[in-house]
Amino acid sequence: MISARCVALDVDLGDSPGAVISALTGMLADEGAVADAGELCAAALRREGASGTGVAGRIAIPHARTDGVLRPAVACARLSRPVDFSGPDGDADLVFFLAVPSSEQRAHLKVLSSLARALARGGLAERLRAAESPQDAADEISRALGGAGAPRSPAATIAAVTACPTGVAHTYLAAEALEAAAREREGVVLRVETQGASGTDALDPGFIAQADAVILAADVAVLGAERFAGKPLVECSTREAIDSPGTLIDAALSAPARNPAREPSPGPGLAGRVWGAAMTSLSVAVPLAVTAAALTALGDVTGAWGLVALGAAAHMGLAPALSGSIAWALGGRAAVAPGLIGGVLAAGGASPVAAVLSGVAAGACAGWLRALRPPRALAPLAPFFTLVLTPALGALAVGALTWAATGALGAAQEWHVPPGVAVGAGVLLAAACGAAMCYDLGGPVNKAAYFLAVAGLVDQGPASACLAAAVMAAGMTPPLAYSAAAAVAPRLFSPAERAAATTAWLSGLAFITEAARPFGPGPAVVLGGAVAGAVSVACGAQTGAPHGGAFVWFTFASPLAFAAAVAAGVAVAGGGIVAARWRPHARVAQTGA
């Protein structure tokens, strides 16, 4: 796949990726492996523009497949002037260019993954930087690739895990998207472990051991992530997996392997850790909040006070569960006890905000105390520090902070607010929550807004009931709006979208926002959700039900006000969808029918 004539050592090929790629494609053309170097260069630059091909180790691997490539071939350059290929650790001084015929996708993927593994594990980069002649470098590359480009090489294998805060919609939508994208790529075998609400379908350890790469598409902490140590890894959100599964597969197959013993992952920053902990806590808190609200609402409707008592008991556990899960995600097992204690104190003040603060404080305290190293003479007492002292000191600190936060929030709740200001603030809050419900159509932002509304239902106050109705109206808007838009202007939608629209309206009536996922989020539905939420509060719609949409109409204090809010949101969102898709050719097609 490579000859000494396609290797250039210690050369200056220019100051941009385009100049380097142009020189390497010219080398392949001179070798007779490429019939149209211009077409190959243009394809590689398009790929480079979509996503930089720089990888760890100051290496770049630009690549392309075109009909002008006669056979799989590799060119390599050791640059005297490094060039920025968007690598994670600076400009690349070692560049490999891979060219493959369009019909040989399997060879493309295998050579790409084999080269990445050889660079990360086999010390190929070090040997090439020390090579004294082009022939030595070509021999090293040939030995590293072996028979990777042979048409009968084994299939590329990818292990994937998907997980979202509630373990329902996005977990399985992401898995389906990745599996569908893998089926479109010849020679790629992808298996997904879904860590969802119905359980975890664990990947076989043998498959993980043989996997060429790993994709972790998760909005929460992945269970058993240590199984993939050392594997080439791509981490992303479930939304990215749903929207761009093919890009993720390509990135995984070209990702370098990790050596956890020598190159520990830096991990996310503080903001990323707190966000991940919050999403993990939602996977615990949302089902508990929904259960509490559903039991309370059912008890109110039937007059069964036993159900109301069960709902109250579930609600009492909400703050400890929220605080404890955040603490565990941030600080590990030593933070769980302080987090639960802080949650109990926050529950006394009836403040989810205080519960979140106590969980963050517990995780931070546990992490700080764990970082303190006792003197060598006290090493035999390490279990005492871990099991007793760290949780106890953490509980003292978290208790003081939670009492202070609960007191401050309680005092703020007692402030006198003029009625007009209160209504205006309620409308703005409902509009913000409504927009959040439609922002990612069932993703983390949607779940956070839903939790904010449902968590207060057990209190049975009018403000909580108004916010619950506003969130429900907003969540119903996207599926109903897309169905209405497809019915009014069907030629603006693809056949697959029209088919999805025929059933989305029923899901929308049932308050299943995820039914709009085939169409995707957008400004129109976000605006429609904000309008639905604002109109719902302005008209005084209230409900004690946590879910159900139009099918729990009997729980609404003012069903007509709720219906008006949904209609307003659908009208705004549907009109925006049609306006965004309307083009002159669509109008001609419509009038010509």
Buried (B, 14 or more C-beta within 10 A) or exposed (E): BBBEBBBBBEBBBBEBBBEBBBBBBBBBBEBEBBEBBEBBBBBBBEBBEEEBBBBBBBBBBBBBBBEBBBBBBBBBBBBEEBBBBBBEEEBBBBBBBBBBBEEBBBBBBBBBBBBBBBBBBBEBBEBBBEBEEBEBBBBBBEEBBEEBBBEEBBBBBBBBBBBBBBBBBBBBBBBBBBBEBBEEBBBBBBBBBBBBBEEBEBBEEEBBEEBBBBBBBBBBBBBEBEBBEBBBBBBBBBBBBBBBBBBBBBBBBBBBBBEEEEBEEEEEEEEEBBBBBBBBBBBBBBBBBBBBBBBBBBBBBEEEEEBBEBBBEBBBBBBBBBBBBBBBBBBBEBBBBBBBBBBBBBBBBBBBBBBBBBBBBBBBBBBBBBEEEEEEEEEEEEEEBBEEBBBEBBBEBBBEBBBEBBEBBBEEEEEEEEEEEEBBEBBBBBBBBBBBBBBBBBBBBBBBBBBBBBBBBBBBEEBBBBBBBBBBBBBBBBBBBBBBBBBEBEEBBEEEBBEBBEEBBBBBBBBBBBBBBBBBBBEBBBBBBBBBBBBBBBBBBBBBBBBBBBEBEEBBBBBEBBBBBBBBBBBBBBBBBBEEBEEEEBEEEEEEE
